[in-house]
Amino acid sequence: MADGANGAAGPGPGAVPEPGLGPGGGGGAPVDLRPAARRTAALVTHVDDAQLDDPTPCTEFAVRDLLRHIGQLAVGLQYTARKELGGVTAAGPGEHAGEQPLPDDWRERLPHDLADLAVAWSAPDAWTGSTQAGGFMLTGTEGGLVTLDELVVHGWDLARATRQEYQVDEPGLRAVHGFLAGAVSEDGETGIFGPVVHVAEDAPLLDKVVGLAGRDPAWHAPGS
């Protein structure tokens, strides 16, 4: 699960709102995760070895840790999509985060796994019924939006940490914004991943998403 900038864990029971999305009239998945998966995969391939120990907006992650986390979620959330529950899906957020090193072939493996993740969530059935992620039971729609949020927010984390450009497709960005905004506490101060970073009302939608995910949109890699 995406950690907030303060290291907060992912959503707890009842924290993830039901956004009311459902399979469209064409019978496809309600949100297309392929643009987000391709975008994150492209970022991965342009990370330099010299950047692996650099900091990221996730204060507890260096770039190599963030890449390892992306690799883990790219595989684990396929199980969520297929509703293969237990084991991988039953593990709590960050429970196995430090157990496996970043694989030597990460530039090839992560884009492949991200592509498979998008395929898994392209099945309309993935968005129905009940499933599990991070040890929490979710609806299929919630699971799909959790996955999209992971791709969009961690894509931003990686882009900022490695000084890469980052643009998000409008449908995906709006879906993530609705997902995160729907889970903010009544006082407006706490979101799924911890304290909200407030931005101006006229800020770009991506900045609003990043703030709702507990990141400072103004964060840049040191020296950039």
N, C-alpha and C positions, 0 to 999 in steps of 0.2 A: 504494500500500500504506500501511497505517497506520503512521505513525512513532511510536516510543516517545517518552516525555516527554524523553528524553535525545537525541532525534534519530536513534535507531538505525533502520536500514532494515528493510524487510519480510523475510519468510522466505527463507532460502537453500535450496539443494538439499538435500533430505532433512530439512529442519527442520520441515516440516508433517506431523503424524502422520496416519495413516489411521484415522479414528475408528470405522470399522465401520458407518457409516450406509448404508442402501440404500433404494431406493424402497419405499414401504409397499405393503401388500396391495391398497390401492385404486388403485394405479397412478399416484399423484401424486408430486410432489417430496417428498423425505424431510423437509425443513424449509421452512416457509412464510416467505418473506422479506417478504411484504407488510406485516405489522405494523411491522417495523423501518423499511421504506422510508417508510410513511405517517408514522410518528413523526418521523423525521428531516426529512421534507418540511415538517411542521407547525412544527418548530423554525425552519427556514430562513425561513418566511414571517413570523416574529415577531422577526427580527433587525432592530434599528434601525440606520440609517445611522451614527449617532453611536457605535456599538459596533464598527465595522469595523476600527479600529486597536487595539482592546483585546487584551490577551494571552489566550492559551488554555493549557490543560494541556499541549499540544504546544509546548514551549518555543521552537521555531523558527518557529511559526506565530502570526500575528495572526489575528483573526476572519476578515478578508477572505481570507487565505491558506488557512485551513481551509475556507471556503466554496468557494474555487476547487478545492481538493483533492477535496472531496466531489463537485463537478460533474464533475471529471475521472474519478473512479472510477465515478460513476454511468453514464458513457458507456463507459469502457474495459472494465468488467467485464461489460457486455452482450456484447462480442466474445468474452470468455472463456466465457460461457454458451453462445453459439452456435458456439463452437470455430472462430471466424474468426481464425486465428493469424497472427502476424507484424505488423509495424508497431506498432499500439497495444499489443498483448499482449506484444510482444518488448521494449518499453522497460523499462529497469530502474526500481526504485522511486525516485521523485523525479527521474527523468532529465529530464523536461520541466516540472518543477513551476513554475519561474519564468518560463516563456516566454509564457504567455497571461495577460492581466489578467482580473480578475473581470468577466464580461459585465454590461452595464448592466441587462439584463433577468433578473438572477439569481434574483429572487424568483419569477418565473414559470417560468424555464427549469429550475432545479434540481428543483422538485417534479415537473415533467413527466418529466425524465430519470430520477428516482428511481422513478417509477411504471413506466416502461419497463424499468428494471433488474429490478424485482420480477417483471414479466411474463416476462422472459427466463429467470429462474431458476425459474419455475413449471412449465417444461417438464421432465418426467421425464428426457428424454434429456440435458439439460444436466448432470445429476449422474452421468452414466456416461462411460466411456471416458477419454480423456486430453485435457487442455486446457493453456492457458498464461496466466499473469498475472505482471506485473512481471518478465518475462524468464525465469521459471522454469516448467518443465513440472510439471503437477499432475494428479492424477486429477480427474474431474468433481466428486466429492464434496468433495475438498479445495478446489476452486475455489469451490464453493457456500458452504463454511464460511468461507473467506477473505472472501467478499463479505459474509456476515452479520456477521462480526467487524468489518469496516470500518464497516458501518452502525451497529452497536451502540456500538462504542467511540468513533467520531467523533461519533455522536449525543450521547453523554455529554460529550465535549469541548465541543461547541457549546452544549449546555444549561448547563454550568457557566460557560462564558465569557460567556454572555449572560443569566445569572441566570434560567433557565427551569426548570420542573419536568421531571423525567425519570423515566419508568417503562418497564420493558421487559417484554414478554410472557414468561411463564415458559418455554415451549418454546424460544424463541429464545435466552433467557439461558442455559439449561442447555446448549444446543448449543454456544454460544460458550465457555462455561466448560470443557466437555470438550475442545474444540479447543485452547484455550490451555494448559490444564493438561497435556495430553498431549505438549506440546512443551517443557516445562521441563527444564532440564539435571538431571543426576543429583544435583547438590548443592543443587538447589532455588533457585539464585540467578539464573539467566538464562532468559528466555523468548524467544519469537519476536522481540520488539521490544526486547530489551535487558534490563537488570537488572530483576528482579521487585521490586515494592514489597510487602512482607509485611504482611498484615492478620491480625487475630485469627481464630481458628478459628471463632468464633461470629458473625463479621461477616456482613452481608447478602451474598447471592450476587453482587449487582451490584458491591459493593466488592471482592470477590475477583476478579471479571473485570477490573475496572479495574486492580487491583494486578498481575495477571498480564500486562496490557498495558503495564506500566511507568509507570502513572500513580499519583499519590497520591490516594486517595479523599477525603482531607480538603481537596484543592485547591478554592479558591473565587476568584472574580474579585475583584481588589483593591477594597476598599470595601464588599464584600457581607457 
